[in-house]
Amino acid sequence: MRNPFIYAGPALALLAAACGTDHSTAQQPAAAAPTLEPVFADSTYQLTGVAAAADGRVFVNYPYWLDKHSYSLLEIGPDGRARPYPDAAWNSFNKGDDGTNKFVCVQAVVADDNGSLWVVDPAGIGLGQVYQKSNKVVQIDLKTNQVKRIYRFQEAVAGADSYLNDIRVDNQHGFAYLTSSSKGGIVVLNLATGAARLVLQPHYSTQSDTAYHFRPNGQELANAQGPVKINSDGIALSPDKAWLYYKPLTDNKLYRVSTAVLRDFRTTEQQVEQRVEDLGKFVTTDGMEFDAAGNLYLGDLEKSSIVSISPDKQVTTLVTDPAKLSWPDSYSVSPDGYLYISCSQIQHMPWFNNGQNQTKRPYQVFRLKLK
């Protein structure tokens, strides 16, 4: 059966009709809530990303946001013990060091279907400006545990004020896609040549809705300057690689754009914008991920839940747990059918609580079995 949520053709009429539709109040509970199984816990440092590789290995990353920081990327062994990955040297950065060939502020980690681990380093310490032009994407060969390639970016693509956020890799066509959160936008990276371009900046689909009041704690997320608005963040690639799904973090809107138009660097910004589709309103999520059957998994940050969107756009709440799902952040679907979930507790950071760190340690990674 062709998948109306993923494929083109007849699905376009359905999706066009869904534009502006509010799916956020139409959630159905799962018939039997799956169990959140603990995978890893860190009592000291804040983690954000998780990746479950095809060979069963699990990786967790740590951004350099707060003053207290150590390692950037860990591999979690079967016994729960962690080691710096790919080695200690890549995890040895201190302020003042040359960050060219070290992890500076790792935001995301993703395992692809071709034996590589991809590490996004926006190099924005404390979400500040890029440190010494050291923002990059690092590809690691999981067979050799060696860095295979480092992708760097021109100023026009990811300059000093940029913050690269998350990545999805399409080995079938040889491209990767990243969200840029600072000003909003999508970075398209040609994996063969290293050429990259920035699109949809600014565009309404990559900008957080200023009218939406994002309340992960029952109160609007705010800092000393007022309500916080975070632009394009979560990203997911449809199983057929035809569509890139993305959304701003601090509202409940979901969009997609044709990857064919993104991959063709001859297309204009206007042509890219014409291929953007508004899928309607769902939930506020940080990351998101597809499974092979075309179900899209997101976190509902405001309800401490994990939800799924089926190919026919039915929203189901899989599990709700305010104690465990404290800012479910990033997702990875393992080959054996588990959804891995990292919980970063961003809403408890001192930035949003008058300088007080309200984190309830430890930071944790869970998994739940998918049907």
Long-range contacts (C-beta under 8 A, 24 or more apart in sequence): 3-240, 3-294, 3-311, 4-311, 4-312, 5-294, 5-296, 5-309, 5-310, 5-311, 5-312, 5-313, 6-238, 6-239, 6-240, 6-242, 6-243, 6-294, 6-311, 7-240, 7-242, 8-242, 8-258, 12-277, 15-277, 15-279, 16-277, 18-279, 18-280, 18-313, 19-277, 19-278, 19-279, 19-280, 20-278, 20-280, 20-281, 21-280, 21-281, 22-280, 22-281, 23-280, 23-281, 23-282, 23-309, 23-313, 23-315, 24-252, 24-281, 24-282, 24-283, 24-315, 26-315, 27-307, 27-315, 27-316, 27-317, 28-314, 28-315, 28-316, 28-317, 29-316, 29-317, 30-316, 30-317, 30-318, 30-319, 33-318, 33-319, 33-320, 34-318, 34-319, 34-368, 34-369, 34-370, 35-368, 35-369, 36-319, 36-321, 36-324, 36-325, 36-341, 36-366, 36-367, 36-368, 37-366, 37-367, 37-368, 37-369, 38-364, 38-365, 38-366, 39-76, 39-340, 39-364, 39-365, 39-366, 39-367, 40-76, 40-80, 40-82, 40-364, 40-365, 41-362, 41-363, 41-364, 41-365, 42-82, 42-362, 42-363, 42-364, 43-361, 43-362, 43-363, 44-68, 44-70, 44-361, 45-69, 45-70, 45-71, 45-363, 46-344, 46-345, 46-349, 46-359, 46-363, 47-342, 47-344, 47-363, 47-365, 48-107, 48-108, 48-329, 48-330, 48-342, 48-344, 49-106, 49-107, 49-108, 49-109, 49-110, 49-287, 49-329, 49-330, 49-342, 50-109, 50-330, 50-331, 50-332, 50-340, 50-341, 50-342, 50-365, 51-109, 51-110, 51-111, 51-117, 51-332, 51-340, 52-111, 52-332, 52-333, 52-334, 52-338, 52-340, 52-367, 53-111, 53-117, 53-142, 54-111, 54-113, 54-115, 54-335, 55-142, 56-334, 56-336, 57-111, 57-142, 58-340, 58-365, 59-85, 59-109, 59-111, 59-117, 60-109, 60-342, 60-365, 61-106, 61-107, 61-108, 61-109, 61-119, 62-106, 63-105, 63-106, 63-107, 64-93, 64-104, 64-105, 64-106, 64-125, 64-126, 65-105, 65-125, 65-126, 65-127, 65-349, 66-126, 66-349, 66-350, 66-357, 72-103, 72-104, 72-105, 72-106, 72-121, 73-103, 73-106, 73-109, 73-119, 76-365, 85-140, 85-145, 86-140, 86-145, 86-146, 86-147, 87-145, 90-147, 95-125, 98-132, 98-134, 99-123, 99-131, 99-132, 99-134, 100-132, 100-134, 101-150, 102-134, 103-138, 104-131, 104-134, 104-135, 105-131, 107-163, 107-164, 107-165, 107-166, 108-165, 108-166, 108-167, 108-330, 110-166, 110-167, 110-168, 110-169, 110-332, 111-142, 111-332, 112-169, 112-171, 113-171, 114-171, 115-141, 115-142, 115-143, 116-140, 116-141, 116-142, 116-148, 116-169, 117-142, 118-167, 118-169, 118-176, 120-164, 120-165, 120-166, 120-167, 120-178, 121-164, 122-158, 122-162, 122-163, 122-164, 122-165, 124-162, 124-163, 124-182, 127-163, 129-160, 129-161, 130-158, 130-159, 130-160, 130-161, 130-162, 133-160, 135-162, 135-164, 137-164, 137-167, 137-176, 137-178, 137-189, 151-189, 151-191, 151-194, 151-196, 152-194, 153-187, 153-196, 154-196, 156-198, 157-187, 157-196, 157-197, 157-198, 158-187, 158-196, 158-198, 165-232, 165-233, 165-235, 166-233, 166-234, 166-235, 166-287, 166-330, 167-235, 168-235, 168-236, 168-237, 168-244, 169-237, 170-237, 170-241, 170-259, 172-241, 173-241, 173-259, 173-263, 175-259, 175-262, 175-263, 177-235, 177-237, 177-244, 177-259, 177-262, 178-235, 179-206, 179-232, 179-233, 179-234, 179-235, 179-246, 180-206, 180-231, 180-232, 181-230, 181-231, 181-232, 181-233, 181-249, 182-231, 183-231, 184-208, 184-231, 184-232, 184-248, 185-231, 185-232, 186-232, 186-235, 186-244, 186-246, 186-257, 186-262, 188-262, 188-263, 188-265, 190-265, 195-265, 197-265, 199-262, 199-269, 199-272, 200-232, 200-257, 200-269, 200-272, 200-273, 200-276, 203-273, 203-276, 205-232, 205-246, 205-253, 205-255, 205-257, 205-276, 205-278, 206-231, 206-232, 206-246, 206-248, 207-231, 207-232, 207-248, 208-248, 208-249, 208-250, 208-251, 209-248, 209-250, 209-251, 209-253, 212-250, 212-251, 212-252, 214-249, 214-250, 214-251, 214-284, 214-301, 214-302, 215-302, 216-284, 216-301, 216-302, 216-327, 216-346, 216-347, 217-347, 221-250, 221-347, 221-352, 222-352, 223-351, 223-352, 228-352, 233-286, 233-287, 234-285, 234-286, 234-287, 234-288, 234-298, 235-287, 235-288, 236-288, 236-289, 236-290, 236-296, 237-290, 238-290, 238-294, 239-290, 239-291, 239-292, 239-293, 239-294, 245-279, 245-288, 245-290, 245-296, 247-285, 247-288, 249-284, 249-285, 249-286, 250-284, 251-284, 252-281, 252-282, 252-283, 252-284, 253-278, 253-280, 253-281, 253-282, 254-279, 254-280, 254-281, 254-282, 255-279, 279-313, 280-313, 282-307, 282-309, 282-315, 283-307, 283-315, 285-328, 286-327, 286-328, 286-329, 286-330, 286-344, 286-346, 287-328, 287-329, 287-330, 287-331, 288-331, 289-331, 289-332, 289-333, 289-339, 290-333, 291-333, 291-339, 291-370, 292-333, 295-370, 297-331, 297-333, 297-339, 299-325, 299-327, 299-328, 299-329, 299-331, 299-341, 301-327, 301-328, 301-347, 304-328, 306-339, 306-341, 306-368, 318-368, 319-368, 324-364, 324-366, 325-366, 326-360, 333-370, 334-367, 337-369, 337-370, 338-367, 338-368, 338-369, 338-370, 339-367, 339-368, 339-370, 340-365, 340-366, 340-367, 341-365, 341-366, 341-367, 341-368
